[in-house]
Amino acid sequence: MPTKAPVNLWTSAGHAGDYLGRADSIPNRGEGESTLLEFIPAKTQRVLDLGTGDGRLLALVKAASTAKLEAVAVDFSPAMLSAAGERFAGDSSITIVNHNLDHPLPILGKFDAVVSSFAIHHLVHERKRELYTEIYGLLNASGVFCNLEHVGSPSPRLHEEFLYSIGCTPETEDPSNKLLDLEIQLQWLREIGFVDVDCCWKWRELALLVGRKR
């Protein structure tokens, strides 16, 4: 029998617009973003943002930087690409790339930091691990990977509690989500070669995974 294709609704303008409309209301999101910024090296000159959305996280990284920052923002949702284009209009230091993370990354060059925010959990698990390996290859020596991510809960009850805490229910949960246990992902990063791997912030199913290249 044929395998059912994974669901990904992010090409839908309505789905993307609904998310952008409630992005600021995600509980404790600002705390997670602030913690992520602590791990971006002061001398960072080139950043890659995977699943940039409307560019929210990348804008924070740029604002916090004291160096002259160059960045590449990757997304495939037309609505998100449009929103990011509006946010960074006239900023020649940022290149926006239309690419679906379901597929291997294109040639983008090397980076001092790779960041992502609530995007990689939309990939099937095998592709998540492949992407982590690709990210490691893109980092300069001592470069950092910071993934502010939606991870799986240890039990169905905790997952349901999380959904209600963000104003959602099992019936209205995004079918694009492919949540995975935090510890599995941390172990993957170690096996790939990342060092200083840790969960540096967590609130229920929202977690910040950080690792550095040797």
C-alpha positions as CSV (number, residue, x, y, z in Angstrom):
1,M,0.0,0.0,0.0
2,P,1.3,3.5,-0.7
3,T,2.6,5.6,2.2
4,K,0.5,8.6,3.1
5,A,2.3,11.8,2.2
6,P,3.3,14.0,5.2
7,V,1.0,17.0,5.6
8,N,2.5,20.5,5.3
9,L,0.1,23.4,5.1
10,W,2.6,26.2,5.0
11,T,2.2,27.0,1.4
12,S,-1.4,28.1,2.3
13,A,-1.6,31.9,2.7
14,G,-4.4,31.4,5.2
15,H,-2.4,29.0,7.4
16,A,0.6,31.3,7.4
17,G,-1.5,34.4,8.1
18,D,-3.2,32.7,11.0
19,Y,0.2,31.9,12.6
20,L,1.5,35.4,12.1
21,G,-1.6,36.8,13.7
22,R,-0.9,34.9,16.9
23,A,2.9,34.7,16.9
24,D,3.2,37.5,19.5
25,S,0.9,35.7,21.8
26,I,2.8,32.4,22.1
27,P,3.6,32.1,25.9
28,N,7.2,32.8,26.9
29,R,8.4,33.1,23.3
30,G,10.2,36.3,24.1
31,E,12.1,34.6,26.9
32,G,13.3,31.8,24.6
33,E,14.3,34.3,21.9
34,S,16.3,36.4,24.4
35,T,18.1,33.3,25.6
36,L,18.9,32.3,22.0
37,L,20.6,35.7,21.5
38,E,23.0,35.0,24.4
39,F,24.6,32.2,22.4
40,I,25.3,34.2,19.2
41,P,29.0,35.0,19.3
42,A,29.9,38.7,19.5
43,K,32.1,38.5,16.4
44,T,29.5,36.8,14.2
45,Q,29.6,38.2,10.7
46,R,27.4,35.8,8.7
47,V,24.1,34.2,9.9
48,L,21.7,31.7,8.3
49,D,18.1,31.7,9.4
50,L,16.2,28.5,8.4
51,G,12.5,28.8,8.2
52,T,12.7,32.5,8.7
53,G,9.0,33.1,8.4
54,D,8.4,36.9,8.5
55,G,12.0,37.4,9.6
56,R,11.2,37.9,13.3
57,L,14.1,36.0,14.8
58,L,16.6,37.3,12.2
59,A,15.6,40.9,13.0
60,L,16.3,40.3,16.7
61,V,19.7,38.8,15.9
62,K,20.6,41.8,13.7
63,A,19.4,44.3,16.3
64,A,21.5,42.6,19.1
65,S,24.6,42.4,17.0
66,T,27.4,45.0,17.3
67,A,29.2,43.7,14.2
68,K,28.4,44.3,10.6
69,L,26.1,41.3,10.0
70,E,25.4,39.6,6.7
71,A,22.5,37.1,6.7
72,V,20.7,34.6,4.5
73,A,17.0,33.9,5.3
74,V,15.4,30.7,4.0
75,D,11.7,29.9,3.6
76,F,9.3,28.4,1.1
77,S,5.9,29.8,2.1
78,P,4.9,32.5,-0.3
79,A,3.1,34.5,2.4
80,M,6.2,34.3,4.7
81,L,8.6,35.2,1.9
82,S,6.4,38.2,1.2
83,A,6.4,39.3,4.8
84,A,10.1,38.8,5.2
85,G,10.6,40.8,2.0
86,E,8.6,43.7,3.4
87,R,10.5,43.6,6.8
88,F,13.9,43.7,5.2
89,A,13.1,45.9,2.2
90,G,16.1,48.0,1.3
91,D,18.5,46.0,3.6
92,S,21.2,44.8,1.2
93,S,22.9,42.8,4.0
94,I,20.1,40.2,3.9
95,T,19.5,37.7,1.1
96,I,16.1,35.9,1.1
97,V,16.2,32.4,-0.5
98,N,13.1,30.5,-1.5
99,H,13.8,26.9,-0.5
100,N,11.8,24.0,1.0
101,L,13.7,22.4,3.9
102,D,12.2,19.1,2.9
103,H,15.0,19.0,0.4
104,P,18.8,19.3,0.8
105,L,20.0,22.9,1.3
106,P,21.4,24.7,-1.7
107,I,24.9,26.1,-1.8
108,L,24.8,29.0,0.6
109,G,28.4,29.4,1.8
110,K,29.8,29.2,5.3
111,F,28.3,30.8,8.5
112,D,29.3,31.8,12.0
113,A,25.8,31.0,13.3
114,V,22.8,29.1,12.1
115,V,19.4,29.9,13.7
116,S,15.9,28.6,13.4
117,S,12.6,29.2,15.2
118,F,9.7,26.8,15.3
119,A,10.3,25.5,11.7
120,I,12.3,22.2,11.8
121,H,9.5,20.3,13.6
122,H,7.6,20.5,10.3
123,L,10.0,18.0,8.7
124,V,9.8,14.3,8.9
125,H,12.2,12.9,11.5
126,E,14.7,11.4,9.0
127,R,14.9,14.8,7.3
128,K,15.4,16.6,10.6
129,R,18.6,14.6,11.2
130,E,19.8,15.1,7.6
131,L,19.3,18.8,8.0
132,Y,21.3,18.9,11.3
133,T,24.2,17.2,9.4
134,E,24.0,19.8,6.6
135,I,24.0,22.6,9.2
136,Y,27.1,21.2,10.8
137,G,28.8,21.3,7.4
138,L,27.8,24.9,6.8
139,L,29.3,26.2,10.1
140,N,32.7,27.8,10.4
141,A,35.0,26.4,13.2
142,S,33.4,27.3,16.6
143,G,30.2,28.3,14.8
144,V,27.0,27.9,16.7
145,F,23.6,26.3,15.9
146,C,20.6,27.6,17.9
147,N,17.3,26.0,17.3
148,L,14.3,27.4,19.2
149,E,12.0,24.5,18.6
150,H,8.7,22.9,19.2
151,V,9.5,19.4,20.6
152,G,7.5,16.4,21.7
153,S,6.1,15.9,25.2
154,P,6.9,12.7,27.2
155,S,3.2,11.8,27.4
156,P,-0.1,12.4,25.6
157,R,-1.4,14.2,28.7
158,L,1.4,16.7,28.8
159,H,1.0,17.3,25.1
160,E,-2.7,18.0,25.6
161,E,-1.9,20.4,28.5
162,F,0.5,22.2,26.3
163,L,-2.0,22.6,23.5
164,Y,-4.6,24.1,25.9
165,S,-1.9,26.4,27.3
166,I,-1.4,28.0,23.9
167,G,-5.2,28.2,23.1
168,C,-5.3,25.1,21.0
169,T,-6.9,21.7,21.2
170,P,-6.0,18.2,19.8
171,E,-8.7,18.9,17.1
172,T,-7.2,22.2,16.1
173,E,-3.5,21.3,16.3
174,D,-1.5,22.0,13.2
175,P,-1.4,18.8,11.2
176,S,2.0,19.9,9.8
177,N,3.6,19.3,13.2
178,K,5.9,16.3,13.4
179,L,7.1,16.5,17.0
180,L,10.1,14.6,18.2
181,D,11.5,14.0,21.7
182,L,14.1,16.6,22.8
183,E,16.6,14.1,24.0
184,I,16.7,12.2,20.7
185,Q,17.5,15.5,18.9
186,L,20.2,16.4,21.4
187,Q,21.8,13.0,20.9
188,W,21.7,13.4,17.2
189,L,23.6,16.7,17.4
190,R,26.3,15.0,19.5
191,E,26.6,12.1,17.1
192,I,27.0,14.5,14.2
193,G,29.9,16.2,15.9
194,F,28.5,19.2,17.7
195,V,30.0,20.0,21.1
196,D,28.6,21.8,24.1
197,V,25.2,20.5,23.1
198,D,22.5,21.4,25.6
199,C,18.9,22.4,26.0
200,C,19.5,25.9,27.2
201,W,15.9,27.0,27.8
202,K,12.6,25.1,27.9
203,W,8.9,25.8,28.6
204,R,6.7,22.8,28.1
205,E,7.1,21.8,24.4
206,L,9.1,24.9,23.5
207,A,12.9,24.3,23.8
208,L,16.2,25.9,22.7
209,L,18.7,23.4,21.4
210,V,22.3,24.7,21.1
211,G,25.4,23.1,19.8
212,R,28.8,24.3,18.5
213,K,31.1,23.1,15.8
214,R,34.5,21.9,17.0
